Amino acid sequence: MIAIGVETKVSRLESIVEQIGEAVLSTTETIERLGQRVDSLSLQLEIQGKQVEQQSYQIFALCDAVQSLADSHQESIRQISQLSQTLDRLLYLIQNSDE
């Protein structure tokens, strides 16, 4: 009878050890999958970081182009203003020469 009790306890211990082993294996697999996901996310973040850097260069170039356009626009307005003043003087001279 004592032998049966010992065998039952050994059997239960074996079952517990087996369950612990399965839990350890399952946890290891889960950690490996998480590691793969973290690696994947890191790669995606690196790619996105490079894209953001490239976009910042493009935005800088666009801002520079807009500034050049604004400068050119101001110069055109100045020249148009001078042309208008010259035309006003010519019109004045033409009108006064008839009198």
Rosetta blueprint (number, residue, H / E / L):
1 M L
2 I H
3 A H
4 I H
5 G H
6 V H
7 E H
8 T H
9 K H
10 V H
11 S H
12 R H
13 L H
14 E H
15 S H
16 I H
17 V H
18 E H
19 Q H
20 I H
21 G H
22 E H
23 A H
24 V H
25 L H
26 S H
27 T H
28 T H
29 E H
30 T H
31 I H
32 E H
33 R H
34 L H
35 G H
36 Q H
37 R H
38 V H
39 D H
40 S H
41 L H
42 S H
43 L H
44 Q H
45 L H
46 E H
47 I H
48 Q H
49 G H
50 K H
51 Q H
52 V H
53 E H
54 Q H
55 Q H
56 S H
57 Y H
58 Q H
59 I H
60 F H
61 A H
62 L H
63 C H
64 D H
65 A H
66 V H
67 Q H
68 S H
69 L H
70 A H
71 D H
72 S H
73 H H
74 Q H
75 E H
76 S H
77 I H
78 R H
79 Q H
80 I H
81 S H
82 Q H
83 L H
84 S H
85 Q H
86 T H
87 L H
88 D H
89 R H
90 L H
91 L H
92 Y H
93 L H
94 I H
95 Q H
96 N H
97 S H
98 D H
99 E L
